[in-house]
Amino acid sequence: MQNSRILSKIMTVSAAVLMAAPIAGTTISQTVNAAPTNTSQVGKSSKLSVNSFLYDKNGKKIGKSNLKAGQNVTPISQKTISGANYVEVKPGQFIRAHNLVPRKVYRLTNNAYVYKANGKRSKQKALKKGSQIVSTSNATIKGKNYIKLGSNQYIKSGNAKASSSTIPTSKKVKSFKAYVVKRGYNTYKGVFQNKKSANSHFHKPFNVKKTLSMNGNKYYWLTTTKKHKNLGYINKNALATPNQTKLINVPYVSQYKPVFTPWGCAGAAMTMLLRSQGKHVDLSYVQSHLPMQPTKGGQKGSVYTGVGFGYVIRPGALAKYARRWDKNVINISSSKLTVNDMKLYVQGGKPVLYYGFSSYQKPGDYHRNHCKVLTGYKNGKFRVNDPLYYSKSDGAGTGGKNMKYDRGAISWVPKSAIQSETNHEAITVK
């Protein structure tokens, strides 16, 4: 769902790192770091425009030390390493040459298309009004004035005004773990064309060792937990820490009122899932058209009377049915699905409909024939919407009297209890 709404939000950071915040519908600024002009700085005292790592003659980073932004350096030589320009600031110690080029910050006064050096419009999406750019030079192309963003990338000068904003620098923090819990974001390191989608890292853990703030938004630098490989910066909103709280607005739907379907938990729970995504769903239609046997995976037995009841609709068939309203509903059922996986979906803002036990469960009955919805997570507990009540205000003990599961319409349930209840069957929204 997010992929169709992604805007390429490009940020400048210290040490020539750029990152973005790709969520449409938000007023987030963009900043693009410009490639410097290739002029010699040898013998000239220049001020560093950003924090700068030190490298050896082969382009390998020297330890963790760096030179600070604003520091004056006088290069003693210039060298090209792997196609990139470096200057030697001490014998055998180099920094990137573009870190010495003065940079100017602009704010876009209009949406701005990106152009090539020949004056033709690039295929890149327009940068949004109010965004920031960082440039090192201006250019004239076919008699018109442009601001250079990077290699073969320019915007028209009339679309930007000089800004007093400063280029941000990163801040080291005590290492902590975070998971990528939202799709549709990018990671950035190096110049902005090295942008990479973070979708392949969905639900994977990373270590965060430094942060950066820009225009009211925070970004985390990700490092893999095993081989300590640097992934780059990503918007904080794409991540969640293991115990991070998340409460999702999920309207409560009963399987008794206004549509009396005592065996219709799946339809009611699915309606909660869909309405949480802003979909207009008619509960009466949902229950009347719920796929039934002999449809593959369909429910066995009437949702209204229970006649012939054997089991509720299976998750694959339910997800397929839900896609009539929202094409992004997915079946995440798997023998490998854990309660932690479901937690990550919830922390990413996506409710999870799971199969578990009801308050009418009889001793010795281990069939999970009841659908409920995980709608939040806090302090090691899930908030659960159970449709098997007449009203969202119904409390524990007002259902089927199996007190292990008669928790009320909306309740907080320990993560361990959900772990023991689930059978790895669930659907959600991607």
N, C-alpha and C positions, 0 to 999 in steps of 0.2 A: 504494500500500500504506500509506503513512504517513497519507494523508488520513483513513482510518477510525480512526486512532489518535491524532489530534491532540487535545490539550487546550489550552484557551485560557489560556496562562500569561502573566500580565500584570505587567509590571515598572514601577516608578517610576524616573525619572531626572531629572537636573537640567534646568532650563529647561522643566519641565513636559512632558518627553518620556517616553513609556512604551513598553515593548517586551516581547516574550514569547519563551518557549522551548517550542515546541509539539511535544514528543516524549513520547508515552505510554511508560510503563515506566521513566521516570527519576524520581528524587526531586529535582525542581527546585522552588524556591520561587516563589511568585507575589507580586507587589506591585501594588496598584492605587492610582493617584493620585486623590485626591478633588478635586472641584470646590469652590472656596472659597465661603464665604458672601459675599454682596454688601454688605459694610459699608464705610463710608467710612474711609479711613486718613489723610485730609488733616490736616496739622498734628500728627500723632502720630509720634513716633520709633519705628520698628519694625525688627526684625532680619530680613534676607532669609533665607528658609528654603532657597533653592536659588540656584545661580548664575543671573543674570538678564541677558538681552540688553537693550540699549537700542534704543528705537524712536523714530521721529519722529512728528509729529502725524497722519500718514496710516497709521501702523502699519508703516512700512518700517524694516527693521533698519538701525541706524547702524553701519557698518563691522563689525569683528569684535570690538569691545570688549564687555566685560560687567562687571557688578558681582558680587562674590564672595559666596557663601553666608556668613552670619554678620555681614555688614556692616550697620551701622545706616544707615537712610535716613529722611528726613522728607518725605513727599509734599507738594507745594504745590498740587496740584489733582488732580481725578479726571476721566477722560474715557472715553467709550465709542467704540471704533473698530471698525468692521465687526462690531458685535455683541458684542465682547469688552471687558472692563473693564481699563483702564490707569490708572496714577497717574503724574503728572509729578514727577520727582525733581530735575530741573534744568530751567531754561527751555528748552523745546522737546525735552526728552529724557524718554521714558516707559519704564516697565517694566510687565509684566503684574501686575495687582493681586493675583492669587492667589499670587504669589511672596512676599508679605508675611504670608500667613496661616500661623500656627504649625501644624506638622504632627506628628501622632503616629503612631508605628509600632506595629503590632500583629502578633502571630503567631497564626495560626488553630490552635485546639486541637481542632477537629472540621472535617469537611467542611462547607462553608457554602453554602447556596443564596443567590442574589441576589434581592432583593425590590424592588418599585417603591414609590413614595411612598404609594400607596394600600394597601400591605400585601400585594398579590398577588405571587406568585412570578414572577420574570422567566424568560424562555426561555433565558437564559444558563446555560451549564454551571456546576455547583457548583465553588466554589474548594476546593482540596484542603487537607487537614489538614497543618500544618507550613509553609504558605505565609505570606508576609508581605503586609500591606496598609498603606497610608499614608492616614490620614484627617485631615480638618480639623475635623470636628464630629460630635456624636452627635445622635440624633433619637428622638422617641417617636411611634410609629405605632399607633393603636388600643390605647394603654395598654402597649405592649411597647417595650423599649429596642433601638435599632438603632445601628449605626455607619455613617456615610455614606461611600460609596466615590466617588460622582460624581453627576452629574445623574440623578436618578430611580433611583439604585442604592444599595442598603443591604444589610447583613447583620445578623443578630441578634447582639446584644452578647455573649450567652452562648457564642458560638462563637470568641471571640478574647480574647487576653490582651495587655496592654501589653508592648512589647519595648524593650530598650535599644539595638537596632540603629539605625544612622544612615542617613539618605538618601544614596545614593551620588552622586558627581559625576563627570562625564566627564573624560577625560584626553587631551590632544592627543598624537598620535604622528606620526612621519615618515610621509608618505603612502606606501602600498604597494597593490599590485593584488591583488584576490581575486575568485574566481568563486563564484557560488551553485551548489553541487553536490548539494544535497539538496532534495527537494520536501517540502511539508507544513509549512513554516515561514512566519511572518508578519513583516512589518516594522511598526514603530511610530514615530510622531512625533505630537506634540500629545497630546490626551487619548486614552485607550485605545480609545474607540469608532472612532477613525480607523485602526484595525488594518486592514492589507491583506495579502492572500496574496502571498508572494514567488514563487509557482509560475511566473508569467509571466516571471520573470527567471532561470529555470533556465539554467545554463551561460553566463550573461552576465557580463562583467567589470565590476568597480566599483573605485573608489578608496576606501581606508579612511584617514581622517584623525584619528579619535578613537575611543577605546574606553571601556568602562564595565564595572566588575566589580560583581556583586551576588550575594551568597549562594553564593560559590564558582563562579559562572558568568561568562563574559566575553561582552560584546556589542560589535559593531562598527557604527560609523556609516558607511553607504554613500553614496557620491556617484557619479553616472554619469561615465564616463570622457570623454565628448564634451562635453555641455552643462553638466556639473558641477551637475546637479540633485540635490538632497538626497532620498534615498530613505527614510532613517530607520535605526533600530537593528534589528539582527538577531542572533540567537544565533550565536556564533562557530562552533558545530558545523555550521552550514548551509553554511559556506564552506571554500574551499581556496585557498591561494596557488599560483602556477604550478608551483613545484618541491616542493610539499608531499609528504612520504612517506605512503604508505598501503599496508598489507599486509592482505589479506582472507583469512580462514580458508576455504579452498576444498579440500575433501577430494580427493585425487588418485584418478582412475578410469582404469584401463587398458582399451584396446580388445582386449587379449589375455587377460587374467585378471581375474576368474574366468570370464568369457564370451568365448570365442575368436571375435572378429569382426574380421578383418584389414581389412575395408572398412567398419567401423562407427565411425569416428572421430566422426561427428556425434552418434550416440547416447551415446557415452562422454563427449564434451565437454558435451553437454546435461545429462547426469546430474551432472557436476561443478557446473554452474551451479545446478541445482535443489537439490542437497544443501547447497550453500553457504547457501541460504535456509532451511535446516531442513526441507526436504521429504523424506519417505521415498519413495525411488525405487528400484524393482526394475530392475536393469540388464538382466536377462534379458528382462523384459517389454518394456522400452524397445526393445531390439534386435529382438525378434520382431515388434513392432507398428509399427516405423518406417514411415511412409507411403512407399509405393513408386509408381513409374509404373504405371498411367496417372494416378494421383492428381496433380493440379496441383502442381508443385514437388517431387514425391516423388523419392526416390533411384532411380537407374537402375542395377540390378545388385544381387546378393545381398550382404548385409553379412557372410555366413558364408563363401561360396565365391568371391565376386567374379564369378561367372558373369553375363555380360551387362553388366558394369560400364561405365558411361559417365560418371557424375558423382554426387556426394553430394547429399543432400537440400538444397534451396535454403533460404535463411534465412527467407523468409516462411512456408514450410510447416513448417520446424523450430520457429519461434516459436509457430505455431498448435498444433503437437503438444505443445510444452512447457506450453502453457496448460491442458492436462488436469490438470497438477499445481499450477501456479501461474499464476493469471490475470493476474499483473503482468509476465509475460515479454513483451517487445516486440521487434519487428524495427526496428533503427535504420539499416538499409542505405539508402544514398543516395549519389549522386554527390558530394554536398557533405560527406559524413562524412569527418572528418580524424582523424589519430592523436591530435590534441589533444582532440577530442571524446571519443574512447575513454578518454583519460587522465582527463578530468573525471568520467566515469562511475566509473572505478576509484577516484579520489580521494573520490568520494561514497559509497564502500563497495559498489559494484555491479560484480561481475565482468563481463567482456565476452568473449563467444564470437565469435571472428572467423575468417574464411576466408583461408587462406594456403597455403604450400607445405609439402610433407612431406620427410622425409629420404630418400625414395625418388624424389624429383623427377628426371626425366631432362633432360639438356641440350636446350634448345629447347622444352620443355613449360612453357607459361605459364598452364596451367589451375590455378586455385586450388581443389583438391579435398580440402583437409584442414582440419579444424576444431581449433582450439586455444583456450585460455582465458587471458585476461589476469587475473592474480590480485593484482597489486601494482605499485607504482611507487616508485622511489627513485633519486635522483641521476641522472636522465636515462635510466633503464632500466626496462623492464617485467619483472615476473616472469611467466613463461609456463608453464602446465601443458599439456604435449603428451601426449595419450593413446596415442601410437604407441610405447609402451614397456611392458615387462612389469611393471616396478616403479617406484615413485616415486624410488628410489635409483639408477636406471640413469643413467649419466652420458653425456657427449658421446661420439659415435662408437660407441654400442651399438645404433644403429638401422639406417637404410638406407644409411649411409655417404656420403650427400651432405652433406659437412661444413658447408656453408653453413647447412643446416637441421637437421643431426643434433646438436642442442644438448643432448640429454638430456631426461629426463622433466620436470624442473623446472629452469628456467634463467633467467638474467637477460640480457635482450636489449636493446640500445640502441634508443632511440626511433626513430632514423633507419632502423634495419633493419626495424622494424615498419612504418614509413611506406612503405618501398619494397616490402614484401611484401604489404600489404593491398590489396584491390580494392574497398574501401568497403562490404563486406558483413559484417554483424555483428548479433548479438542480445544483449540484456541484460535487466535487471529494472528496472522503474521504481520 
